[in-house]
């Protein structure tokens, strides 16, 4: 870091401080809602201002990631799904860091290669080093003009206080246990510090941490580039023998073929066989899905990545075996899908079941692309896997599976008359809106009125901050206030 900061750097530091204040206001003053969009708008406004003369790279992919970031942040305002809200606390910041590093990286940088990971960590490490140097620079400025001897004395006093704290804690505890009067005197000491704003101090620390993170990270990316050297020897050292691979694939495909032929009717008959219950039937399908996902897909990826195909015959034979493995996986995937559908028909829809169905559909795209990759070698698996996973996660977050759960269970109620109102209540405000629709159709459903009365009291006594503003909650509260239970 330079010994002096330019005027523009100090201005940027001030903007980062304002960003730190906004971050503390947005994320630590209540439940996150529209505040995430507000913060994200301010963050990227500062980012693009600071990098207004910077030539960005990987722009098309960067725009895709940026759109996903905005959609995920918008879900805090549009929906109220606790699962995705908690998960996005990690996912959105990670994507923001990934996006900024990508668009500021060298043109030669390939983000879908293994060496991008150390590059990313080097960027984060440089940000920490930059902040350490910045702290030292500010400390030197504060120290300037102060007598050196007095500064050393106060520094030693401060160190002595820090060392004394644990010792005093033990000694005071023993003395207070030994004398009641002394304990009474010492017990009144905390009242002396009532004027001290502990909460304000904690908030100040949070603001400074955010400020340092924003400033250090973006300063490092604009001031310094790291060239990552590609090492082509890496993959060559991990080649797997083709004969061994063909042997393994042949044995696996024989087992899958026998399994599919013997149990084909069992897979697709749509009825329960033997002594299985619906729960056992669905659980077996779920484990088949895990088997397909973890074992088969992993084998295909390993073979495509690390197996050295030395001759044309071995290459074609391996491709045929991998194709059979994909089709075998498709059979078991269809089996798992049908079994889970039967389970839902019997017991209704839940968030986990809807997510499992959506994941199976996602796997169809993954296996389809993998099958194409088997025959077209120039395609990149990781490139497709990352982008498709990002799009899948973003779509599921935005559409909110709870909405599907409510809609499907209401349709099931029309056909069977079966409904679990307590499960609806657990789906947050999306479920509340479903309960209101249900109440308008049938007011005599057990426990429905009691649940809605409790929710109505919550709506009437609402006192949420602007940070927590959520469209789904406001819609539910508006409908709850209209209800008349008399």
Secondary structure as GFF3:
##gff-version 3
##sequence-region A 1 486
A	DSSP	alpha_helix	7	27	.	.	.	ID=ss1
A	DSSP	alpha_helix	35	50	.	.	.	ID=ss2
A	DSSP	alpha_helix	59	78	.	.	.	ID=ss3
A	DSSP	alpha_helix	82	104	.	.	.	ID=ss4
A	DSSP	alpha_helix	115	143	.	.	.	ID=ss5
A	DSSP	alpha_helix	148	178	.	.	.	ID=ss6
A	DSSP	alpha_helix	180	187	.	.	.	ID=ss7
A	DSSP	three_ten_helix	189	193	.	.	.	ID=ss8
A	DSSP	alpha_helix	198	223	.	.	.	ID=ss9
A	DSSP	alpha_helix	233	236	.	.	.	ID=ss10
A	DSSP	alpha_helix	242	262	.	.	.	ID=ss11
A	DSSP	alpha_helix	264	268	.	.	.	ID=ss12
A	DSSP	alpha_helix	278	290	.	.	.	ID=ss13
A	DSSP	pi_helix	291	296	.	.	.	ID=ss14
A	DSSP	alpha_helix	297	306	.	.	.	ID=ss15
A	DSSP	alpha_helix	312	347	.	.	.	ID=ss16
A	DSSP	alpha_helix	351	375	.	.	.	ID=ss17
A	DSSP	alpha_helix	381	399	.	.	.	ID=ss18
A	DSSP	alpha_helix	401	416	.	.	.	ID=ss19
A	DSSP	alpha_helix	421	425	.	.	.	ID=ss20
A	DSSP	alpha_helix	428	441	.	.	.	ID=ss21
A	DSSP	alpha_helix	448	460	.	.	.	ID=ss22
A	DSSP	three_ten_helix	466	468	.	.	.	ID=ss23
A	DSSP	alpha_helix	471	482	.	.	.	ID=ss24
###
